[in-house]
């Protein structure tokens, strides 16, 4: 057995050992999210937590598990939203065609951006992804079907038809459960990836890139595949956001949307499976509560964010896991 095979076995063995644990995490995550609409007063906020939690899960693959900070993930979220929105509003495509199309378009964009960005590191990687995302923002803004400054309207999906079942998306509870089913499938896919040798490789890159390369792994290829998968998941989140709001705003491609997902992962816990949903819940609930009191809610959100960064350096969920399981 050569050195590469030995390294692959070392990475794969613990992945197989804990595969069932990750499956249980998916089930536990879905059960907690299933109760979410009844734990908070606003079901629309609960749906947004699902969407932005999934956005955070996609981003967390690159930031949390692989250790590379991107400031360009709004490109994938926004392009996914526009791809699904244009297909539904302009082409009359059904939801079951629009969602995978959004995933595909966002994945292809991530491949193109990744080919240009993954050979850089640290702040250079962050700046390259930010610059590329701003290029995407400009191109979509100029695209005739995007609606420009006014955004895209008419992304109306009133019902979801399944064999023997019709889901009314005008009912907030039914919409939430339908979106949760999509998120559950995405989480199951992510858990399988993290439990695979590929999942071990991306975590090995985070811990010691030079050693991972010395073990015979193609680091650039692994980074690129993780970046593409991350972008595809963010595109799916964007598509759900378009259906939820029945519109797509050009701000979905703005760098503030990239900054938002960084905050979500830091609040919840980078490199944790359920952390992005905790971070999304914290941020969106803070926004929902303080925006009712003052138009300067960002000031309070920033102060609370600084508090969590100082006293929960591994994020809320990451700190809880560390205290309870010694992670």
Order of alpha helices (4+ residues) and beta strands (2+ residues): alpha-alpha-alpha-alpha-alpha-alpha-beta-beta-beta-alpha-alpha-alpha-alpha-beta-alpha-alpha-alpha-alpha
